[in-house]
Structure formats: C-alpha cells, structure tokens
C-alpha cells in the first residue's frame, strides 16, 4: 500500500489480533486509496466478526468506508450481548471445538458440529445455508465472506470457551433437552424402549430415561451426572432470567 496515510487505534479487547506495536495506541497505516476500511482492518489481523463500531474522526462509518488521508480510526469490539438478526440463534463449530459443542447441546442450545475437517469452504457454506453462527479459532475461516455470521473463540479451555459464548450471545438455555451426540431433541422414554442399550446394572438401578428423536441414543442420570449438573448450574447462574 502506498496511498493515503491514516491513524488507527484498536480497542484493548482486540489486542490479541494485532501486532504488539499497534496495541494500546494509535499507529499510522498507509492505505492504497481504494480499499474499504473493513479490508484495512482485516489486513491488520482483526476478523470483522470481532469488530463492532468503526469510528472515523468520531463518527460511525460502515466497513465499506474508504478512508481518506489523515483520518483517525477507532476500532471497537462487538457489543455484548451480541444480537444476530434474521434467524434463530444457532451455532456451527469446527473440528477443534468438540467439548464446547457437547456442552452447548447439554444446555439445550442448537449446535451443529463437524467432527472431521471438511475444510473452510464447506464450513462457510454450511454456515450460510443453515444460517448458523460459525464458532472457530481459525481466523482465516472467520474472514470468509460467505459466512452467515461468526465469532472467534478466545480460549483453549472448555470452561472459559463456554462462559465466553454465553456472555457474548446470551442464548436461551433449555438444559437436558438435546442429544449431546447429534444435537437432536430428546423425549421421555420407558425402560423397555431403551433396554437394548442398557447393561444389567443400569436396568436394575435406573427407571427414568430419555431418548434422542434423531439417533435413538438413550440417556439417564448415570455416573457422570453430577459433573454435568455442575456445568448446567454454572451456566444458569451466569445467565439469570435467560432460561
């Protein structure tokens, strides 16, 4: 780029994406005089999925704004809770976020998940076709224009990932209503209906069951129920009034 020079400052929340020398202060960027501001921001490392308001000399502008020489740009993060208009709030997660996918399903959040690496173009296409918010740590994937919507997952720890997604999107929580394996809805089931999936000790000990309407998987309050209950309780405590 060898056109007009502008000054750009990123909010602290976006510091993860920009080089250390650009963090916490306004720095100069030379543009080509034709590129939109959104392209300039992405070229500096910040996916537009993470950008909320763009201010130029104090006034809000769209990502299509073409910056002129001497303009001062402030890049702010998305506001929380983030609203995604135009479709029911539902998610698509890539191959690296399996634990997060299972926890969102545990909470009753509509969550599709690809357990194999199908490639960025296919993921972006599915996001658009099903109108799902793409959750990923892959910045290249989040820059694809065909995405319906997307969000960067900031942590590698499932507890932090879940807390961040719930804080950012405030989804409606309906715990124990979805299959953690396939995302299908659960229904009450009799012991006889799921008997072929039960070991003898389980048949003798438990009487309350659910079954996935899609894949047929059986559920009951087994050995790991206390751990799952703790995840649910923490999520509900984080989001009072959202159930």
C-alpha positions, 0 to 999 in steps of 0.5 A: 500500500502506498496511498493515503496515510491514516491513524488507527487505534484498536480497542484493548479487547482486540489486542490479541489480533494485532501486532504488539506495536499497534496495541494500546495506541494509535499507529499510522497505516498507509492505505492504497486509496481504494480499499474499504476500511473493513479490508484495512482492518482485516489486513491488520489481523482483526476478523470483522466478526470481532469488530463492532463500531468503526469510528472515523474522526468520531463518527460511525462509518460502515466497513465499506468506508474508504478512508481518506488521508489523515483520518483517525480510526477507532476500532471497537469490539462487538457489543455484548450481548451480541444480537444476530438478526434474521434467524434463530440463534444457532451455532456451527463449530469446527473440528477443534471445538468438540467439548464446547459443542457437547456442552452447548447441546447439554444446555439445550442450545442448537449446535451443529458440529463437524467432527472431521475437517471438511475444510473452510469452504464447506464450513462457510457454506454450511454456515450460510445455508443453515444460517448458523453462527460459525464458532472457530479459532481459525481466523482465516475461516472467520474472514470468509465472506460467505459466512452467515455470521461468526465469532472467534473463540478466545480460549483453549479451555472448555470452561472459559470457551463456554462462559465466553459464548454465553456472555457474548450471545446470551442464548436461551438455555433449555438444559437436558433437552438435546442429544449431546451426540447429534444435537437432536431433541430428546423425549421421555422414554420407558425402560423397555424402549431403551433396554437394548442399550442398557447393561444389567446394572443400569436396568436394575438401578435406573427407571427414568430415561430419555431418548434422542428423536434423531439417533435413538441414543438413550440417556439417564442420570448415570455416573457422570451426572453430577459433573454435568449438573455442575456445568448446567448450574454454572451456566444458569447462574451466569445467565439469570432470567435467560432460561 
